[in-house]
Amino acid sequence: MLVTSPDLKAFLLATPFFGGLSDESLDLLIAMLVERDFEVGATVVAEGEPGRSMFIVKSGRLAVSKRTHAGGVIPISRLEPGDFFGEMTLIEMQNRSATVVAEAPTVLYELTAQKLYACYKADIHAYVIVLQNVNRELCRRLRRADDRFAALQVNGDD
C-alpha cells in the first residue's frame, strides 16, 4: 500500500524519534529516509558488523538478540511499529551491538549517518531535537535494563 504524505507524517510524529519536529523539519527528514522491505527470517543487522544507519519500524515485528561468550543466543527484545533501532552506531560509530531479525514481513525506514549529517548542515534545530529524542529513548532503555537486572538479582537471592 502506498503511504500518503499526511499518513507518513502522522506515523512518524507518533514515534519517539520524530516527536517535536516542525513540519518543515519533518519534511526534510522524510526526504532522507529510504524504505526497506524484509521477509520473515531476514537478518536486518548482525551483531559485530559495521553499521552506519538506523531504522524506524513502519510495519512488522523484529527480534533483537545478542550472542553469549559460549556462542549461544540471548533474546533481548521485540520491535514493533513505531520503534527504532541502530541509533547507537550513529552516536558512537562502533559495530552493531546486537542482531535484528524479521519475525514477520517488515517494512523499515532507514536513515544513514551521512543523511543525518546532512540534516545537521541543513537544519541544526531539527538535528538537536532528533538527538534529544534518541537520548531520551536510550535513557528509557537503560532504565528498563536496570530494572531487569535488579529483578534478576532479587530473584537470585530467593
JOHURA-V39671 format. One record per pair of residues at least 12 apart in sequence whose C-alpha atoms are under 10 Angstrom apart, sorted by the first residue. I is the first residue (numbers start at 1). GAP is how many residues later the second one is. If there is no record, write none. Layout:
BEGIN
[[I & GAP] [I & GAP]]
END
This chain:
BEGIN
[[5 & 22] [5 & 25] [8 & 22] [8 & 50] [9 & 14] [9 & 17] [9 & 18] [9 & 21] [11 & 47] [11 & 70] [11 & 71] [12 & 14] [12 & 18] [12 & 44] [12 & 45] [12 & 46] [12 & 70] [13 & 13] [13 & 69] [14 & 68] [15 & 41] [15 & 42] [15 & 43] [15 & 66] [15 & 67] [15 & 68] [15 & 69] [15 & 118] [16 & 40] [16 & 66] [16 & 67] [16 & 68] [16 & 114] [16 & 117] [16 & 118] [16 & 120] [16 & 121] [17 & 39] [17 & 65] [17 & 66] [17 & 67] [17 & 68] [17 & 70] [17 & 112] [17 & 113] [17 & 114] [17 & 115] [17 & 116] [17 & 117] [17 & 118] [17 & 119] [17 & 120] [18 & 12] [18 & 38] [18 & 64] [18 & 108] [18 & 111] [18 & 112] [18 & 113] [18 & 115] [18 & 116] [19 & 110] [19 & 111] [19 & 113] [19 & 114] [20 & 106] [20 & 109] [20 & 110] [20 & 113] [21 & 104] [21 & 105] [21 & 106] [21 & 108] [21 & 109] [22 & 103] [22 & 104] [24 & 99] [24 & 102] [25 & 94] [25 & 97] [25 & 98] [25 & 99] [25 & 100] [25 & 101] [25 & 102] [25 & 104] [26 & 100] [28 & 90] [28 & 91] [28 & 94] [28 & 95] [28 & 98] [29 & 82] [29 & 86] [29 & 87] [29 & 89] [29 & 90] [29 & 94] [29 & 97] [29 & 98] [29 & 101] [30 & 79] [30 & 81] [31 & 80] [31 & 84] [32 & 77] [32 & 78] [32 & 79] [32 & 80] [32 & 82] [32 & 83] [32 & 84] [32 & 86] [32 & 87] [33 & 22] [33 & 23] [33 & 75] [33 & 76] [33 & 77] [33 & 78] [33 & 79] [33 & 82] [33 & 83] [34 & 21] [34 & 74] [34 & 75] [34 & 76] [34 & 77] [34 & 78] [35 & 20] [35 & 21] [35 & 22] [35 & 23] [35 & 72] [35 & 73] [35 & 74] [35 & 75] [35 & 76] [36 & 19] [36 & 21] [36 & 22] [36 & 70] [36 & 71] [36 & 72] [36 & 73] [36 & 74] [37 & 21] [37 & 22] [37 & 23] [37 & 65] [37 & 68] [37 & 69] [37 & 70] [37 & 71] [37 & 72] [38 & 22] [38 & 24] [38 & 63] [38 & 64] [38 & 65] [38 & 66] [38 & 67] [38 & 68] [38 & 69] [38 & 70] [39 & 21] [39 & 62] [39 & 63] [39 & 64] [39 & 65] [39 & 66] [39 & 67] [39 & 68] [40 & 20] [40 & 21] [40 & 22] [40 & 61] [40 & 62] [40 & 63] [40 & 64] [40 & 65] [40 & 66] [41 & 21] [41 & 22] [41 & 59] [41 & 60] [41 & 61] [41 & 62] [41 & 63] [41 & 64] [42 & 20] [42 & 58] [42 & 59] [42 & 60] [42 & 61] [42 & 62] [42 & 63] [42 & 64] [43 & 19] [43 & 20] [43 & 56] [43 & 57] [43 & 58] [43 & 59] [43 & 60] [44 & 18] [44 & 55] [44 & 56] [44 & 57] [44 & 58] [44 & 62] [44 & 64] [45 & 19] [45 & 40] [45 & 41] [45 & 51] [45 & 52] [45 & 53] [45 & 54] [45 & 55] [45 & 56] [45 & 57] [46 & 18] [46 & 19] [46 & 20] [46 & 49] [46 & 50] [46 & 51] [46 & 52] [46 & 53] [46 & 54] [46 & 55] [47 & 17] [47 & 18] [47 & 19] [47 & 20] [47 & 48] [47 & 49] [47 & 50] [47 & 51] [47 & 52] [47 & 53] [48 & 18] [48 & 19] [48 & 46] [48 & 47] [48 & 48] [48 & 49] [48 & 50] [48 & 51] [49 & 45] [49 & 46] [49 & 47] [49 & 48] [49 & 49] [49 & 50] [50 & 39] [50 & 43] [50 & 44] [50 & 45] [50 & 46] [50 & 47] [51 & 35] [51 & 36] [51 & 37] [51 & 38] [51 & 39] [51 & 42] [51 & 43] [51 & 44] [51 & 45] [51 & 46] [51 & 61] [51 & 62] [52 & 34] [52 & 35] [52 & 36] [52 & 37] [52 & 38] [52 & 39] [52 & 41] [52 & 42] [52 & 43] [52 & 44] [52 & 59] [52 & 60] [52 & 61] [52 & 62] [53 & 32] [53 & 33] [53 & 34] [53 & 35] [53 & 36] [53 & 37] [53 & 40] [53 & 43] [53 & 57] [53 & 58] [53 & 59] [53 & 60] [53 & 61] [53 & 62] [53 & 63] [54 & 30] [54 & 31] [54 & 32] [54 & 33] [54 & 34] [54 & 35] [54 & 36] [54 & 54] [54 & 55] [54 & 56] [54 & 57] [54 & 58] [54 & 59] [54 & 62] [55 & 28] [55 & 29] [55 & 30] [55 & 31] [55 & 32] [55 & 52] [55 & 53] [55 & 54] [55 & 55] [55 & 56] [55 & 57] [56 & 23] [56 & 24] [56 & 25] [56 & 26] [56 & 27] [56 & 28] [56 & 29] [56 & 30] [56 & 31] [56 & 51] [56 & 52] [56 & 53] [56 & 54] [56 & 55] [57 & 22] [57 & 23] [57 & 24] [57 & 25] [57 & 26] [57 & 27] [57 & 28] [57 & 49] [57 & 50] [57 & 51] [57 & 52] [57 & 53] [58 & 22] [58 & 23] [58 & 24] [58 & 25] [58 & 26] [58 & 48] [58 & 49] [58 & 50] [58 & 51] [59 & 20] [59 & 21] [59 & 22] [59 & 23] [59 & 24] [59 & 45] [59 & 46] [59 & 47] [59 & 48] [59 & 49] [59 & 50] [60 & 19] [60 & 20] [60 & 21] [60 & 42] [60 & 43] [60 & 44] [60 & 45] [60 & 46] [60 & 47] [60 & 48] [61 & 17] [61 & 18] [61 & 19] [61 & 20] [61 & 22] [61 & 40] [61 & 41] [61 & 42] [61 & 43] [61 & 44] [61 & 45] [61 & 46] [62 & 15] [62 & 16] [62 & 17] [62 & 18] [62 & 19] [62 & 21] [62 & 37] [62 & 38] [62 & 39] [62 & 40] [62 & 41] [62 & 42] [62 & 43] [62 & 44] [63 & 12] [63 & 13] [63 & 14] [63 & 15] [63 & 16] [63 & 17] [63 & 36] [63 & 37] [63 & 38] [63 & 39] [63 & 40] [63 & 41] [64 & 12] [64 & 13] [64 & 14] [64 & 15] [64 & 21] [64 & 33] [64 & 34] [64 & 35] [64 & 36] [64 & 37] [64 & 38] [65 & 12] [65 & 13] [65 & 32] [65 & 33] [65 & 34] [65 & 35] [65 & 36] [66 & 31] [66 & 32] [66 & 33] [66 & 34] [67 & 30] [67 & 31] [67 & 32] [73 & 26] [74 & 24] [75 & 23] [75 & 24] [76 & 22] [76 & 23] [76 & 24] [76 & 69] [77 & 23] [78 & 22] [78 & 23] [78 & 24] [78 & 25] [79 & 21] [79 & 22] [79 & 23] [79 & 24] [80 & 26] [81 & 25] [81 & 26] [81 & 27] [82 & 26] [83 & 25] [83 & 54] [84 & 24] [84 & 25] [84 & 26] [84 & 50] [84 & 53] [85 & 13] [85 & 15] [85 & 25] [85 & 49] [86 & 12] [86 & 14] [86 & 24] [86 & 25] [86 & 26] [87 & 24] [87 & 25] [87 & 26] [87 & 44] [87 & 47] [87 & 48] [87 & 50] [87 & 51] [88 & 46] [88 & 47] [88 & 50] [89 & 23] [89 & 24] [90 & 21] [90 & 22] [90 & 23] [90 & 24] [90 & 26] [90 & 27] [91 & 22] [91 & 40] [91 & 43] [91 & 44] [93 & 20] [116 & 14] [116 & 15]]
END
